[in-house]
Amino acid sequence: MLRAFGALLFQPGQHLLVTSQDGAKNYFTFQAYIQQPWPNGLSWFGMMNYPFGDYLFFTDNTPLLAVPVRLWSHYVSDLAPHGLDIYHGLMLAGFFLSTALLVAILRRLVQHWGLVLVFAVVLPWLNPQTSRLLVGHFNLSYSWLVLLVIWGLLGLYQRVRAGGPIWGWVLALVAGSVVAGLIHLYYLPLLALTVAGFFAAWLLPRQQWRNRTLSGAAVLITLLPTLLCFLVVRLTDGYRVQRSMQATGFNYAPWKLQLSALIKPGSYQTVHFWLEPKNQPTYESVAYLGAFALFGLTFFVVAWLVRKPATQAFWQAWKATPERAFMQLLLLAALVGLGVSLGTEYAVADDQYIFQNYFSAFYYLQKVTQVVTHFRAVGRFSWPFFWAVNLLVLVALDFWLRRSQWRGRWVVAVALVVLALLDTRDTLKHYRKSLLPNLLTNERTFPELQPLLQGLRPEQYQAILPVPFFHVGSENLELTVDDDNAHSLHAYELALRTNLPLVASKLSRTPEEHVKQLRSLFSPTGPTPELRAQLQAARKPLLVLLDESYYDGSIPFAQQQANPLAKQLIEAGAALPSRQPLTLVAQSGKLRLYRWNVQ
């Protein structure tokens, strides 16, 4: 941890993992939620999409972590100055939780404690979820949530085999899945499919589903967490009627898993598998199984071909072990998610043929409800497959070391461990070199904002309108207006420094009606009557942050827009000062602050 992220821990406030796109937005929503006015409450986020705001579970700010931090900050001591450092600490704590859970899992399956200790430490760094830290999807980096369910399924499985009571494990699995869902809703279907696949592989053969206790447990663990989280989200969402039931982008190729990604190491890794594709996968398709698992599988295949009698004897002994039975069920369960991760359609032969993926549960669910289209980044459903394959190879290696009399087996084992350590070394170096200066809350990183803030009295304004305007998250691509990163960073820092909300927005599943009304701010006739009434009710002007770099030819941002409606809206920002009664308040270089008294 110190090797990779020591600077985050010992130089607080100086570094970020990501300073662009979703990462910058997710940092902002966590920090802004903590420091927003207390009357906003716990379930409301008012620092974007002003004057509409949005509800907690549509902000991507890790609600289950953000709420306790906000409560502590209000009732115990102010944590707002250290919000992002706390966020980093919570992220990094996930590595230790993953290691603890791996120890709990492996001690039940592996007898060589050396293997337990090594792989409990290295696998949390190598699994594909960890790569999300540098994408900015921080709440998707918690591999311990997947391991929590694997640990629960193992405990339940062993308890059934021992003839003991199971309801403690059932409650633990339900609670763990609810916790996962409240951290990020994507975990709900991901874990539910894993659980459903595990029980299907376990109970369907030999009609074991007739066991009412196990069948009831399967239904509860699969469906109850989704129902509970759904109720929590619905009961705290005042915009539920306005939200779209269908999301665009379902089956978008970059968001699906490309099978070649399973054998493609990161560009920073020095150990390469003997077969790999040329191109790096998209960030949603990162699913590298690791050198340990791939070369381990290669060794077993070669051994089967070269020493078939010995490997057949090993296989017969291996089949009789209880750990093999559990690992087989876990692998089959992970294959359910792997099937979903390919999308309901999979292109082959340079997109010349489309494979209808009947192995995807979403292929059938989307015919029942379009809600599943909101889980469009299906590549994420491959994450349990990494754990199933790596744990399978590790457990099989441990059994082989115990059973085989071949002296060379220790050389093979050491070589495979070294491969895992090399992957880990490269990964740690990659993260250490990827840390970036804090461009969000460190006042020294944006000196151009200082002249704008001098003499500014934020309490005189109701909100900040950034121009060019941006609004992302309605799930309607025609209404989406993407931001330019440098401009949105200026807006984020100004909002955090003044504690004023942004009229612009980068949230998730925002009602389309909101962006339609906000676009009217740039129309020749001005805001719609409904929006005008809301802005006038505050009895304070808007603070307009305008960057002339986007209108004097320095940055051809409008010309880069493929969406004509987005281009039109960005270009309309140039005429706003002359079209509306805007008064210049301050300027710094090409940045302008205006006061807009909405009439």
Solvent accessible surface area in square Angstrom, and as a share of the most:
residue,aa,sasa,rsa
1,M,44,0.20
2,L,112,0.56
3,R,143,0.52
4,A,1,0.01
5,F,0,0.00
6,G,12,0.12
7,A,29,0.23
8,L,8,0.04
9,L,74,0.37
10,F,146,0.61
11,Q,89,0.40
12,P,80,0.50
13,G,27,0.26
14,Q,65,0.29
15,H,42,0.19
16,L,3,0.01
17,L,3,0.02
18,V,12,0.07
19,T,16,0.09
20,S,41,0.27
21,Q,95,0.42
22,D,52,0.27
23,G,0,0.00
24,A,2,0.02
25,K,10,0.04
26,N,4,0.02
27,Y,0,0.00
28,F,0,0.00
29,T,0,0.00
30,F,0,0.00
31,Q,8,0.04
32,A,0,0.00
33,Y,0,0.00
34,I,8,0.04
35,Q,38,0.17
36,Q,5,0.02
37,P,63,0.40
38,W,78,0.27
39,P,124,0.78
40,N,40,0.21
41,G,27,0.26
42,L,60,0.30
43,S,43,0.28
44,W,59,0.21
45,F,0,0.00
46,G,11,0.11
47,M,2,0.01
48,M,0,0.00
49,N,0,0.00
50,Y,38,0.14
51,P,28,0.18
52,F,18,0.07
53,G,2,0.02
54,D,0,0.00
55,Y,45,0.17
56,L,9,0.05
57,F,34,0.14
58,F,21,0.09
59,T,0,0.00
60,D,41,0.21
61,N,0,0.00
62,T,0,0.00
63,P,11,0.07
64,L,61,0.31
65,L,35,0.17
66,A,0,0.00
67,V,32,0.18
68,P,70,0.44
69,V,13,0.07
70,R,4,0.02
71,L,62,0.31
72,W,130,0.46
73,S,17,0.11
74,H,85,0.38
75,Y,150,0.57
76,V,93,0.54
77,S,57,0.37
78,D,92,0.48
79,L,33,0.16
80,A,19,0.15
81,P,97,0.61
82,H,99,0.44
83,G,1,0.01
84,L,10,0.05
85,D,37,0.19
86,I,45,0.23
87,Y,1,0.01
88,H,4,0.02
89,G,32,0.30
90,L,56,0.28
91,M,4,0.02
92,L,6,0.03
93,A,44,0.34
94,G,6,0.06
95,F,19,0.08
96,F,129,0.54
97,L,82,0.41
98,S,0,0.00
99,T,37,0.21
100,A,58,0.45
101,L,22,0.11
102,L,0,0.00
103,V,42,0.24
104,A,23,0.18
105,I,0,0.00
106,L,0,0.00
107,R,134,0.49
108,R,80,0.29
109,L,7,0.04
110,V,5,0.03
111,Q,123,0.55
112,H,50,0.22
113,W,136,0.48
114,G,48,0.46
115,L,14,0.07
116,V,0,0.00
117,L,105,0.52
118,V,43,0.25
119,F,0,0.00
120,A,1,0.01
121,V,80,0.46
122,V,4,0.02
123,L,3,0.01
124,P,2,0.01
125,W,19,0.07
126,L,28,0.14
127,N,3,0.02
128,P,7,0.04
129,Q,0,0.00
130,T,3,0.02
131,S,29,0.19
132,R,3,0.01
133,L,1,0.00
134,L,43,0.21
135,V,38,0.22
136,G,0,0.00
137,H,16,0.07
138,F,1,0.00
139,N,5,0.02
140,L,3,0.01
141,S,14,0.09
142,Y,5,0.02
143,S,6,0.04
144,W,35,0.12
145,L,1,0.00
146,V,2,0.01
147,L,0,0.00
148,L,38,0.19
149,V,1,0.01
150,I,1,0.00
151,W,64,0.22
152,G,1,0.01
153,L,0,0.00
154,L,1,0.00
155,G,2,0.02
156,L,0,0.00
157,Y,12,0.04
158,Q,53,0.24
159,R,87,0.32
160,V,44,0.25
161,R,142,0.52
162,A,85,0.66
163,G,69,0.67
164,G,26,0.25
165,P,105,0.66
166,I,9,0.05
167,W,113,0.40
168,G,56,0.54
169,W,30,0.11
170,V,2,0.01
171,L,121,0.60
172,A,44,0.34
173,L,4,0.02
174,V,13,0.07
175,A,57,0.44
176,G,6,0.06
177,S,5,0.03
178,V,29,0.17
179,V,52,0.30
180,A,0,0.00
181,G,0,0.00
182,L,27,0.13
183,I,3,0.02
184,H,28,0.13
185,L,51,0.26
186,Y,18,0.07
187,Y,1,0.00
188,L,14,0.07
189,P,22,0.14
190,L,4,0.02
191,L,2,0.01
192,A,19,0.15
193,L,24,0.12
194,T,4,0.02
195,V,1,0.00
196,A,38,0.29
197,G,6,0.06
198,F,0,0.00
199,F,6,0.03
200,A,42,0.32
201,A,21,0.16
202,W,20,0.07
203,L,8,0.04
204,L,114,0.57
205,P,61,0.38
206,R,201,0.73
207,Q,97,0.43
208,Q,58,0.26
209,W,114,0.40
210,R,149,0.55
211,N,70,0.36
212,R,216,0.79
213,T,64,0.37
214,L,9,0.04
215,S,31,0.20
216,G,29,0.28
217,A,0,0.00
218,A,14,0.11
219,V,86,0.49
220,L,71,0.36
221,I,2,0.01
222,T,22,0.13
223,L,108,0.54
224,L,55,0.27
225,P,3,0.02
226,T,56,0.33
227,L,94,0.47
228,L,69,0.34
229,C,0,0.00
230,F,108,0.45
231,L,79,0.39
232,V,59,0.34
233,V,16,0.09
234,R,92,0.34
235,L,142,0.71
236,T,45,0.26
237,D,4,0.02
238,G,47,0.45
239,Y,31,0.12
240,R,99,0.36
241,V,139,0.80
242,Q,89,0.39
243,R,28,0.10
244,S,42,0.27
245,M,122,0.54
246,Q,100,0.45
247,A,3,0.02
248,T,57,0.33
249,G,23,0.22
250,F,38,0.16
251,N,42,0.22
252,Y,109,0.41
253,A,57,0.44
254,P,44,0.28
255,W,56,0.20
256,K,14,0.06
257,L,0,0.00
258,Q,70,0.31
259,L,77,0.39
260,S,50,0.32
261,A,1,0.01
262,L,22,0.11
263,I,37,0.19
264,K,19,0.08
265,P,1,0.00
266,G,16,0.16
267,S,97,0.62
268,Y,76,0.29
269,Q,13,0.06
270,T,87,0.51
271,V,22,0.13
272,H,94,0.42
273,F,20,0.08
274,W,165,0.58
275,L,100,0.50
276,E,54,0.24
277,P,35,0.22
278,K,194,0.82
279,N,123,0.63
280,Q,88,0.39
281,P,32,0.20
282,T,57,0.33
283,Y,97,0.37
284,E,6,0.03
285,S,1,0.01
286,V,46,0.27
287,A,5,0.04
288,Y,19,0.07
289,L,10,0.05
290,G,6,0.06
291,A,0,0.00
292,F,4,0.02
293,A,0,0.00
294,L,11,0.05
295,F,52,0.22
296,G,0,0.00
297,L,68,0.34
298,T,34,0.20
299,F,49,0.21
300,F,43,0.18
301,V,90,0.52
302,V,74,0.43
303,A,17,0.13
304,W,95,0.33
305,L,133,0.66
306,V,111,0.64
307,R,120,0.44
308,K,95,0.40
309,P,106,0.67
310,A,45,0.35
311,T,19,0.11
312,Q,80,0.36
313,A,45,0.35
314,F,26,0.11
315,W,101,0.35
316,Q,111,0.49
317,A,30,0.24
318,W,11,0.04
319,K,81,0.34
320,A,87,0.67
321,T,19,0.11
322,P,68,0.43
323,E,26,0.12
324,R,43,0.16
325,A,23,0.18
326,F,1,0.01
327,M,0,0.00
328,Q,85,0.38
329,L,15,0.08
330,L,0,0.00
331,L,45,0.22
332,L,74,0.37
333,A,0,0.00
334,A,0,0.00
335,L,76,0.38
336,V,48,0.27
337,G,4,0.04
338,L,20,0.10
339,G,8,0.08
340,V,0,0.00
341,S,0,0.00
342,L,23,0.11
343,G,2,0.02
344,T,3,0.02
345,E,68,0.30
346,Y,28,0.11
347,A,35,0.27
348,V,61,0.35
349,A,62,0.48
350,D,132,0.68
351,D,107,0.55
352,Q,135,0.60
353,Y,148,0.56
354,I,92,0.47
355,F,85,0.35
356,Q,66,0.29
357,N,1,0.00
358,Y,122,0.47
359,F,159,0.66
360,S,1,0.00
361,A,28,0.22
362,F,5,0.02
363,Y,34,0.13
364,Y,113,0.43
365,L,73,0.36
366,Q,40,0.18
367,K,140,0.59
368,V,125,0.72
369,T,52,0.30
370,Q,71,0.31
371,V,59,0.34
372,V,15,0.09
373,T,3,0.02
374,H,25,0.11
375,F,40,0.17
376,R,41,0.15
377,A,6,0.05
378,V,2,0.01
379,G,1,0.01
380,R,21,0.08
381,F,1,0.01
382,S,4,0.02
383,W,5,0.02
384,P,1,0.01
385,F,22,0.09
386,F,3,0.01
387,W,1,0.00
388,A,0,0.00
389,V,9,0.05
390,N,2,0.01
391,L,0,0.00
392,L,40,0.20
393,V,2,0.01
394,L,0,0.00
395,V,0,0.00
396,A,11,0.08
397,L,1,0.00
398,D,0,0.00
399,F,19,0.08
400,W,28,0.10
401,L,4,0.02
402,R,79,0.29
403,R,102,0.37
404,S,18,0.12
405,Q,157,0.70
406,W,110,0.39
407,R,218,0.80
408,G,16,0.16
409,R,38,0.14
410,W,113,0.40
411,V,109,0.63
412,V,25,0.14
413,A,6,0.04
414,V,89,0.51
415,A,51,0.40
416,L,8,0.04
417,V,24,0.14
418,V,64,0.37
419,L,33,0.17
420,A,1,0.00
421,L,82,0.41
422,L,55,0.28
423,D,1,0.00
424,T,12,0.07
425,R,112,0.41
426,D,5,0.03
427,T,2,0.01
428,L,33,0.16
429,K,75,0.32
430,H,54,0.24
431,Y,4,0.02
432,R,86,0.31
433,K,143,0.61
434,S,26,0.17
435,L,30,0.15
436,L,67,0.33
437,P,81,0.51
438,N,2,0.01
439,L,49,0.24
440,L,1,0.01
441,T,52,0.30
442,N,21,0.11
443,E,94,0.42
444,R,181,0.66
445,T,36,0.21
446,F,21,0.09
447,P,86,0.54
448,E,59,0.26
449,L,0,0.00
450,Q,57,0.26
451,P,57,0.36
452,L,1,0.00
453,L,31,0.16
454,Q,137,0.61
455,G,80,0.77
456,L,22,0.11
457,R,137,0.50
458,P,37,0.23
459,E,103,0.46
460,Q,81,0.36
461,Y,10,0.04
462,Q,13,0.06
463,A,0,0.00
464,I,0,0.00
465,L,0,0.00
466,P,0,0.00
467,V,0,0.00
468,P,3,0.02
469,F,2,0.01
470,F,1,0.00
471,H,1,0.01
472,V,34,0.19
473,G,8,0.07
474,S,4,0.03
475,E,15,0.07
476,N,36,0.19
477,L,113,0.56
478,E,115,0.52
479,L,17,0.08
480,T,20,0.11
481,V,0,0.00
482,D,76,0.39
483,D,12,0.06
484,D,37,0.19
485,N,37,0.19
486,A,54,0.42
487,H,3,0.01
488,S,1,0.01
489,L,8,0.04
490,H,18,0.08
491,A,0,0.00
492,Y,2,0.01
493,E,0,0.00
494,L,0,0.00
495,A,0,0.00
496,L,18,0.09
497,R,70,0.26
498,T,12,0.07
499,N,52,0.27
500,L,14,0.07
501,P,19,0.12
502,L,0,0.00
503,V,2,0.01
504,A,0,0.00
505,S,0,0.00
506,K,9,0.04
507,L,8,0.04
508,S,22,0.14
509,R,51,0.19
510,T,2,0.01
511,P,1,0.01
512,E,47,0.21
513,E,81,0.36
514,H,5,0.02
515,V,0,0.00
516,K,104,0.44
517,Q,23,0.10
518,L,1,0.00
519,R,39,0.14
520,S,14,0.09
521,L,1,0.01
522,F,6,0.02
523,S,32,0.21
524,P,106,0.66
525,T,117,0.68
526,G,5,0.05
527,P,7,0.04
528,T,38,0.22
529,P,107,0.67
530,E,106,0.47
531,L,0,0.00
532,R,64,0.23
533,A,61,0.47
534,Q,76,0.34
535,L,4,0.02
536,Q,76,0.34
537,A,78,0.60
538,A,40,0.31
539,R,222,0.81
540,K,88,0.37
541,P,18,0.11
542,L,0,0.00
543,L,0,0.00
544,V,0,0.00
545,L,0,0.00
546,L,5,0.03
547,D,11,0.05
548,E,57,0.26
549,S,17,0.11
550,Y,12,0.05
551,Y,60,0.23
552,D,81,0.42
553,G,66,0.64
554,S,61,0.39
555,I,55,0.28
556,P,66,0.42
557,F,16,0.07
558,A,5,0.04
559,Q,119,0.53
560,Q,121,0.54
561,Q,34,0.15
562,A,106,0.82
563,N,35,0.18
564,P,99,0.62
565,L,74,0.37
566,A,2,0.02
567,K,73,0.31
568,Q,116,0.51
569,L,11,0.06
570,I,0,0.00
571,E,75,0.34
572,A,21,0.16
573,G,1,0.01
574,A,54,0.42
575,A,36,0.28
576,L,0,0.00
577,P,37,0.23
578,S,102,0.66
579,R,93,0.34
580,Q,26,0.12
581,P,77,0.48
582,L,25,0.12
583,T,62,0.36
584,L,84,0.42
585,V,54,0.31
586,A,21,0.16
587,Q,96,0.42
588,S,15,0.10
589,G,67,0.65
590,K,89,0.38
591,L,8,0.04
592,R,39,0.14
593,L,0,0.00
594,Y,26,0.10
595,R,83,0.30
596,W,2,0.01
597,N,62,0.32
598,V,17,0.09
599,Q,132,0.59
